[in-house]
Amino acid sequence: MNNNLKNMLVGVLLVVGCLQTMALDVNYKLSLKQPGNDAVTYPLKKTGDQLTAAKPLPLALQSRLTKDGDDMRLVVTLTARERVYFNIGVSVPTDYQTDNCEFYLPGFWYHKNLRSPKEAPSFHTSKSWNFREDRLSSPLTGVYDATTGRTLTVLRELQDRADALTTHQDGEIILGGKTSIGYLGFDNERGCASLTFGYPWVETPKRYIRKLTLVKPATTFAKLEAGEQMTLSWLIREAKAQDYGQFVTDSWNYCMDRLKPTALHARYTPEQMKAQLANYFRRAYVDKYALKYHSGSNVRCDDCLPSDHVTLGFVGRVLLNAFNSLEYGEQTGEKLLAEMGSAIFDSWLQYGFTARGYFKEDMRISHGIPADKDCIHSIRQQSEAVYAVLHYLAYEKQQGRKHQQWEQKMRTLLDQMVLLQKADGSFPRKYRDDQSDFDPSGGSTPSATSTLVMGYKYFGDKRYLQAAKKTVDYLEKNIISKSDYFSSTLDANCEDKEAAISAVTATYYLAMVTKKKERQHYVDLCRQAAYFALSWYYLWDVPFAQGQMLGDLDFRSRGWSNVSVENNHIDVFVFELPHIVRWLAEETGEQHFSQICDIIASSLCQLLPTQDRLCGIAVPGFNPEVVQHTHWDYGKNGKGFYNDIFAPGWTIASLWELYSPQRTVGFLNNK
């Protein structure tokens, strides 16, 4: 027998044997609560299909484990003999050794979340966690054994959508209505890992209720009346993966196949979206300071009045919005929008640079423009600003207008970036104007790649291309190969979606300007990173309770994405990602990529404020930012609503890019 066939047979026997073991080793517990009393928990014993306790219970329980393709479907049925308040918990133990295990809960938990601080869910606080399902972009929990390559996942099967308002943040909580939300998690404290799940939701050992705020645990109890029955279902799957990145990739494809998300009927066309978003350019424009801008940070949802907080790149995207305003104004004949865009560029050319040539990127403009010595730069914001300016310059050149001063400023800044780059190809996350490190972390390095490639395309300087290639050398060795995407969100140095999106974007730009084997290498890296980026995007619709605005608006979460481990809300951050993923679908033949792009494009227009449907925002066109879809808030209001302040600058810029699919490819293909 040859080795390949032998290994294949061993793998098949391993999977079959483990599934048989799982059928024997699924553990159950039932907690019953009498109002006013502490809950009592009963271990359950399985006899045939029946689950029983050491004493008679006020409800009958059945559990069936059946094969469904490569999965095992676990179905638990509860039938009440009298009114009962219950919580049922299930665990599937493995023989995966604790020290070898990595965990995955899509859009919220990667590896051990050790990039996150102890104030957020991570192994810093506990090695065992349970979470509400609506925190997760897919209702799945999984474990990967790094020694053997074995993997185990549990996916919740949901038939209905419902949620109930709760009266308390912690402790034992009887739900005031119907909910479909259960919980998913893992237990890694006892030598071997177990996956844990159940209904209704439990959050242990802590609950994450707002940014960097963990509180006491909570266990909720659902009510069944006498004679009422409930059926719960989960899919259990064991497989193998060559590494953690492959585990995430396979799990995402598995969720796409099992959850079968489809595109929504888009509420607006791209043209209608831009027509509404353009109102932001009119209403947010501020021209009373030396630096002109569209107000995009620290804006109140209830009035949308301009703020004095100016952020050049993320979260304000001042120059990108200036270009959008200019271009759209000229396309539609609205002279005022074009003039606003031009005025912003003119003011930043005159007042927006330090003597060394870096942009001044974050300020309270009413207090004056900061001195050079007080400036802290981020590679992300500097890169985003150059990106916007080069698009502006390319557009202006097409219109027969030249801007030699702007071109010289960009050459100076790009040259400074080349000098700033470290020997390993990385860039510091933040640095002072004298180029000394403020935060040397290299996680934001891919932010610079696309900018350097654009500089190469615009100026023809191969130094910029070589610097870009060095960034991806660093990216491949330190981020993509380790499946460790972190530190690209400016206010959270943790595992985050934007780091993965930056990696996708960086490798795409290099694939677009290289050939043959080199190009294919960048395509392969882009594909790897894309699965991590897409793992943050919801493949299901979380439920809301009546009275929670998002539910009353019939909001569907599929196609939206979690932000980071620290910031557990969803938003419209996509920019170029859908165009790149659609290109990847053509390059790789991966149909799931096309499907998710259709879902994203059809879904992200749902909360666009219009005059007749403001969606909780005071002014049409000011697209919301902090969409709170689970029991977590950014400081105000909680699930089903927004925080009281938001940053529409980046949401408008992101959606504008989504609905401008030819912008990037046009720039990169321009000779």
Secondary structure, 3 states (H helix, E strand, C coil): CCHHHHHHHHHHHHHHHHHHHHHHHCEEEEEECCCCCCCEEEEEEEECCEEECCCCCCEEEEEEEEEECCEEEEEEEEEECCCEEEEEEEEEEEEEEHHHEEEEECCCEEECCCCCCCCCCCCCCCCCEEEEHHHCCCCEEEEEECCCCEEEEEEEECCCCCCCCCCCCCEEEECCCCCCCCEEEEECCCCEEEEEEEECCEEECCEEEECCEEECCEEEEEEECCCCEEEEEEEEEEEECCCHHHHHHHHHHHHHHHHCCCCCCCCCCHHHHHHHHHHHHHHCEECCCCCCEECCCCEECCCCCCCCEEECCCCCCHHHHHHHHHHHHHHHCCHHHHHHHHHHHHHHHHHCECCCCCECCEEEHHHCCCCHHHCEEEHHHHHHHHHHHHHHHHHHHHCCCCCHHHHHHHHHHHHHHHHHCCCCCCCCCEEECCCCEEECCCCCCHHHHHHHHHHHHHHCCHHHHHHHHHHHHHHHHHHHCCCCCECCECCECCEEHHHHHHHHHHHHHHHHCCCHHHHHHHHHHHHHHHHHHHCCECCCCCCCCCCCHHHHCCCCCCCCEECECCCCCEECCCCCHHHHHHHHHHHHCCHHHHHHHHHHHHHCCCCCCECCECCCCCCCCCCCCCEECCCCECCCCCCCEECCEECHHHHHHHHHHHCCCCHHHHHHHCC
